[in-house]
């Protein structure tokens, strides 16, 4: 008798993978949503900065307050070398 093996269905869809990992945990879903928002903001800042042809090294030399600078540069975000 030959054993039949069933192939597991795999996915590369990040949303499906996260849903499988996080299950119904509302706290985890809130953290994921927060990170999505952080990524959107970081991406927008990156696109605006590159459109203005500003490097990360040039940002601190811009004439604006330290508070404005701190609010406009995310701690994490798209990297220039991607």
N, C-alpha and C positions, 0 to 999 in steps of 0.2 A: 504494500500500500504506500503511495506517495503522499507525503505531507504537503499541503498547500499553505503557502505563506501569503498573508495579505500585506500589501505594501501600505505603509502609513502615508497619509496625505500630508505633504509638507507645504508650507507657505512662506513667502518672503514678504508678505504684507505686514508691516510693522504694527498696524492697529490690531490685527488679529493676534499677533504674537503677544502684544502687551495685554490684550483682553484675557488671553489664556493664562498669562503669568499673574495678573493682578486679581482676576476673578471679580467678586462683587465688593471689594474693599473700597468704600467711598473715600477714605483718606488717601489711598494710593491714586485713585482717579483724580482727586483734587490736585495732588502733587504733579501728576502727568499734565494736567491742564495748565498748571502754573508754568511748567517747563516749556510747553508749547507756546505760551504767551511770551516767555523770555526769549525763545528762539525767534519768534516773529519780530520782536523789537530789535534784537541783535542783528538780524538779517537786514532790517530796514536801515539801521545805523551804518552797517557795513556797506550797503549799496549806496547810500548818500555820501559816505566818506570817500568811497572809490570813485564815484561820479565827480566829486569835487577834486579828485586827484590828491587827496590828503593821505599820507601814511600815518601809521599809529604813532610814529616818532614825532610827527608834526603837530598832532593834536594838543599836547601839553603847552606848546608855544603859542596857541591861539589866544587872542586878547579877550578872555572872559573869566568869570570868577571860578574859583575852585569848586564851589557848590554846583554850578551849572555843568562843569566838566564831569564831576562825579555822577551826576544824574544822567549824563548823556552817554557814558561809556559803560557797557555791561561788564560784569565780572567774567562772564563766559560768553562765547559767541563764535561766529564763523571765524576761522583762522585765515590769515592772508595767504598762507602757502597752500591752500586747497585748490 
